[in-house]
Amino acid sequence: MEVTDRWWATAGSGVVLVVLGVLTERPILLLAGAGLGAWLLGVAGVSSREFTRLGDRLEIAYALEADTAIVGTTRSATLAVRRPTAATMGPVSVRAGTPPGVAVDSEGRTVELGPDETTGETTFDVEFPVAGRFVFPSPRIRATDPFGLYRVQFTRSGSPTATVRAETLDIRIGRGGRRSHSVYGQHRSTQRGPGVTTHGIREYTPTDDLSRIDWKTTARLATAYVRETERETDRRTVLIVDHRGVMAAGDPGETMLDYAREVATSVARTAFEHNDPIGLYTTGDQGLTETIDPGTTVQAFDRVETRLYELVPTDDPSTYGRRSADRARRLATRIEGDDSRFARVLTRYVGDPNAYVRRTRGHPLVGAVRAVHSRVGTDGLLVIVASDHDPAGIEQAVKSVVRAGGRALVMLTPRCLFDPTDLTDLDDVYERYRAFERFRRELDAHPRVTVLEIAPGTRLDAVLTQRRADRGTVQ
């Protein structure tokens, strides 16, 4: 609880009365000053009790009309406030918080309740100029006693989140231009027991449950047989996402990293919906930039999704003229403390989202695979999302999985489909794509490994159509 300027003015008046009473030897002034001080203390006690009651009984609902959005669109946000009549005292102000990176009018975000008002509501628009996952700050409450002498400020938990995606990408996941309709899919344990899918039959033993007896087989063979089933199980899934500098290849908003991000997010969401533990390891040019151990909680999924949307290509002198780290740091210093809309948006790009948690001497993807096996183990599914720009490194990573006895789903973005080209270059793109497909098939031949392509569908169709008339499908 804080005192206001009015309190200081009132307290100052009391001090003046006391001083005048002493100087003029008039007890009435001393009594007046003492009475004013006692009144301030009494109001403080009542206000403290009422502020506590307000904090306990104030109801706030802060929500967005939808928790997903596309870059450049707006969503309406509603802030509703209600306080019981018993908690009505002085004026109350509740202000909705907004995270950096969104655009919102500063007006219209506050609900003001007068001394006799118990409910209030406001609606305002939030614009999302960049992709990402935004967690809105908790609303801030400010209350004052009826005399304006004391005030209190506090926050109330319960605020919305929004996942903002780039415009829907034309993603094709499959093999040789053919779409694969089930990438993650259902999964079963290697252990047999009560389940839903029949694996086979065997002779009955005294320890078997009678409900598992296959009566038709028993009647036909004159010996008791039971159904043996596979049971569906939770599958621990760990994503390894490559965001090295080369992943910046492609048009703005349609880079290899943008495609990889969408696919990785989809895998994470599917795992979460299956109640499978989901983890994330991200690799930059010099090593690991993030390690999130598998978990099934909402918080674990939120961490994975948030980190995926924060990924940007790491600095690499060989990649497409990207900004240097020094230049970014200088720009971040210049806009520090700037609360303008432009600065809030820019901060998301010039911060340091690529701080390394572990630098590796060898290949980053191989180091990531070894880190997962060391920290998490080899059981479960390892999902590697990367580009084909470094075939030797990809192959080493796959062999590391195979040697460790693990299983892997590898999804690669063919760089040939993201590099700038025009219609006259489609023959060259096709030949590069054929080389990619041969490489994909070689990797796919490894045991316990599935390798798929992540491609822009329209571009892939254009390349295949150009050559299909005289060469057929990819060989």
N, C-alpha and C positions, 0 to 999 in steps of 0.2 A: 504494500500500500504506500502511495506517495502523497505528498502534500502539494497543493496547487498554489498559484500566485495569490489567490484569494485568501488562502490560509496564512500566508506570510503577511499579507496586508492586515488581516485580523489580529494575528499574533503581535505584529508591530504596534497596532493600536493599543493592545493591552499593555505592552511594555511602556508606551508613552504615558498611559494613565497611571501606571505604578510610579514612574519617575516624577510625574507632576504631583502625585499625591505626597511623595516624600519631600519634594522641594517646597510645596505650599503647605505641608502639614495638614492636608485635608483627607481624613480617613475615607470619605465617600469615594474619592478617586481610587484609593487603594483597593477598596471593596469592588469597585467596578472592574478594575484590571484583573483582580483575582477571579471574579465571576466570569469574565471573558475567557480566562485560561481554563477554568473548570468546564465551561461550555464546550470549548474545543476538545477537551479530553473526553467528554461525554459523547460528542458527535463521533469522535474517533472510535470509541468502543462499539457504538451502534453500527457505524459504517463497516467496521471490520466483520462484524457478525453477518450483516446483510450481503457483503461481498462474498463471503464464504457460502452463504445460501444460494446466491446467484450462480456461483461456479458449479454447485452441485445440481442445480435444477434447470440451468439454461440448456435448451435443446437447439441444436444447429444441424441443418441438412445442407450439405454442399455437394453438388453433383453436376456432371456433364450430361448432355442429352444422349451422348454415345461415347464409349470409351475407346473407339478407334476413329481414325480420320486419315485423309489423304493430304499430302503436302499442298499447301496453298488454300485449303478449305477452312471453314470456320465451324465452330460448335458453340451452341448456347450453353452457358453455365448458369445455374440457379443457386442462390444462397437464401435459405429460409431460416428465420430465427423465431423462437418462441420461448417466452418465460412465463411461468405460472404467476397468477396474481399475487401469491404470497411472496414472490421474489421481486415484486415491483417496488422500486425505490427511486433511484435517480435515472438519468438518461444512460442508455447503453448504445455503443457503436460496435458493429461487427464488420470487419473488412476481410474480403476474400483474398487469399494469397495466390500468386501466379508464379510459375517457375521461369527461370531464364530461358530464352529461346522462343517464347510465344509473344504474340502481339495482342494487346488488349487496351481498350480505352481506360484511362485511370479513373474516369467518372463511372458511376453505376456499379461499382464493386462493393459498395458499403451499404449496410442496413442500419438506419438510425431509429432507435426506439425512444420516444419521449417518456417522461415520468409515469404517464398513465397508459402507455401502450404496451401490449403484451406480445404482439406478433408483427412481423415485417418480412418482406421478401423483395429480392431484386434479381433481375436477369441481365446478363451481359454476354457479348460475343467474344470468343477467344479464337484467334487466328494462329495457325501452325505453319510458319514459313519453312521449317526444316523437318526432316524425318528424325524419329527418335522415340524414346519412351519418356514421358514427362510425368513427374510426380509433383502434384500441386502442394504447396505448403499449407499447413493448417491455418484456418481462419484466426485472425487476431481480434480479441475482444478488449474493449476499453469501456470501463464503467466509472461513473462519478456519483457521489452522494448528492442528495437534493439541494444542499447548500453550496455545492461546488468547491468544497474544502479538501476533499480527498478523492483520489482516483486510483484505479488498479488496472493493470494490463496483464493478460494471459492468453494462451492459445488453447484451442480445443482440437483434439485429435479427430480424425475422420475427414479425409480430403480425397478428391478423385485422382485417378491416373488416366493417362491417355497414351495409346500407342499410335504413332503417326508413321505411315508408310509412304514411300514414293508412289507415283502413279503406277497402277497395276502393270507389272512387267509381263512380257510375253514369254513365260518360262516353259521350256520343253525339257523334261527329264526322261532319259531313256537310253536306247542303244541304237547306234547307226541311223539316227533320225526317226526311229520308232519310239513312241511314247510308252513309258512304263507306268501302269496305272496304280501299282502298289509298291511304294518305295520302302516305307517303314513296316506297315502291316502288323498282323497278329503274330505272336510268337509263343512257342511252347518250351517247356523245360525238357531236359534230357532224362529226367527221372520219371518213372512210371508210377501211377497211383490213381486215386479217384479223380476223375476229370470229365470232360464233355466229348472228347474225340476218341473213338475206339481205335486202339493200336493193334489188338489181336486177342486171341483167347489162349488160355492155358488150363491145366487141370486144377481142380479145386483143392485147397489145403485147409486144414482146420482153423488157420488164423484168418481166413478170408471172410469178409462180410457176406452174409447170405444174400443181401440185396444185389450183389454183383454177379450172381449166378446167371449164365446164359441158358435159359430153360430150353430153347429150341435146339441148341447144340447138344445139351445134356440128353434130351429125349432121342436125338438122332444117333448119338454115339454110345448111349447107355452108360455114360460116365459123367460125373459132375464137372462142368467147365465154368470158368468165370471170365468175364470181359476184362481185359486190361486196357487202360486208357492213358492217354497223355493229358497232362493238366497244363492249362495256360498259366504262365508265371510272369511276375514282374521282371523286366529286363533292364539291367543297368546300362545306360547309354551315355557315352562321353563324346562330345563334339570336339574335333580339332579343326579350327577355322584359320585358314591362311589369309593374312591381310598384309603381306609384303608389298613393297612399292609397285611391283608389276601388276598387282590386282587393280590398279587405277586405269587399266586399259579399257577403252570404250567411251561412248558418248556420256556427257554429264547426266547423272541419274540412271544410267544404264551400263555402268561399268561391271567388270567381272566381280568386283567386291559387292556391288548392289545385288547381283544375281545370287552370289554365294550367301549373302546375308539373308535374303528372303527364303532360300532353301533351308539354311540352318535354323532359322526361326521356326519354319514349318515343322521340321523334325523335332525341335525342342517342344513345340506346342503339342504335337501328336504324342510324344513320350509322356508329357504331363497329363494329357487326357487319359492315357492308358495307366496312369499311376505308376509309371516307370521312373526310377531315379535318373535324373538328367544332370550332367555336368558339362563344363566348357573349358577348353584350353585354346588359347589364341596365340598365333605365332607371327612375329614380325621378322624383319631382315636379320636381326641379330639374336633372336631367341624368343622365349616365351614372354608374352605381355600380360597374360591373365591365366589364373588357375582357379576354377570353381569346382569343388568336389561335388559328386552326384548327390542329389537330394530330391525328395518327392513333395516338399512343402511348396506352398504358394510363394513364399519368400525366395526359395531356391530358384524357381522358374523365373520370378521377376528379376533376380540378379543376372541370370543367363540372358534373358531377353533384353534387358537394359544394356548389358555389355555388348551384345551383338549390334544394337543400333548405335552404339558409340564408336564402333570400329571405323577407322580411316586407314588408308594405306600408310605404312611406315615410310620414313624418309630413306630414299635410296638414290644416289647420284645418277643412276642409270635409268631412272623412270620418268619419262615424259615431262621433264622440266618442272617437277614439283617444288613447292616452296621449301626453303631450307629451315632447319630447326631454329637457327639463330634469328632468322627473319621473323619467324612466328613468335619467338619469345619477345623480340623487340615490339612487335605489334601488340602482344598481350599486355606488355607493360604500359604502352600508351593508352590503352582503353581501360586499364584498371580503375575502378571506381566510377566509370561512366555508366549511368543507369538508363541511357537512351535505348530505344528499340533496336537501332542498328548495332550498338555495342553488345546488347544481350545476345543477338543472333550471332555476331561475329565471335563472341567468346567461345561458342561451342566448337569453332573450327581452329582457333589458335591456342587453345589450351594444350595440355600434354596428355592426350588419351593413350599414348603409346609408351608409357614408362615400362621398362622391362623388369619383370620379376625374376627372370633367370636368363642370363646370356649363355649361348652355346657356341662351342668352337666348331662343331660339325654342322651338318645340314639342319635347319630349324625344324622341319617336319619330323625328321628322325629323332631329334632331341625331344620333341613333343610326345611322340609315341613312347619313347623310353620313360619319360616322366610319368605318363599315364600308367604304364605297366608297373612302375616302381611304387607309385602312390596309391593307385586304385586297384590294380590287379589286372589279370587277363580275361577274367570271366565277364560276360556282358558283350556289348556291341560298341565298337569304335567307329565313329562316323567321321571321315576325313573329307573336308570341303576345301578344294584348292584349285589351282590352275595347272594346265599341262605344260607350262613354260619351262619347267625343270624336270624332264622325264627321269633323269638319273636319280634325283632326290625323291621323287614320288615312288619309284621302284624300290629304293632303299627302305622307305617308310613301310611299304607294303610287305617287304620281306621281313622287316623287324616284327610286324604283327604275326606273320605266319610262323616264324621261328619261335615266337613266344607262345604259340598255341592259341592265339586269340582269333576273333572274327572281326571283319571290317567291312564297312560299306563306304566306298570311295566315290565321291562325286566331283567331277572335273569340269571346269569351264574351258572349252577349246579356244585358245587365244585367237586362232584364225578367224573366228566369227565375231570378234570384238575389235580387231584392228581396223582402222579406216580403210575403206576400199570403195570402188564404184562398180558399175555393171560390167565394165570391160575387164575387171580383174577376177571375175567369178571362177574362171577356169583355174587360176592359181589358188584361190581360196578352196576350191574343191579338192585339189591335190593335197593341200595341207590338211584338209579335213580327213581325207583318206588315210593319211599318215597318222593322224590322231586316232582314228578308229582302229587302226592296226595296233597301236600302242594300248588302247583301251582293252582290246580283246586279249592281248598278252597279259595284262594285269589281271583281267577277269578270270584267266585260266588258273590262277593261284588257288589253292584250297582255302575254303572258308572266307573267300573274298568276293565281293560283288562290286563291279565298277560301272558307273553310269555317267552320262554326260549331262551337263547343265548348259542349255543353249537358248539363245533367243529364237523362238519358234519361227517367226516370219523370215528372219535372215537365213536360218537353216533350210527352210522350204525353198527359198529363192536359189540357194546354192545347189540343192539336190535336183530341183526342177530343171536347172540349166543343163545338167548332164544326164538326166534320167533317160532322155529319148534315145541316146546312142550308147550309154554305158550301163544302164540299169541301176540298181541300188548299190550302195557302198559295199565293196568286196573287201 
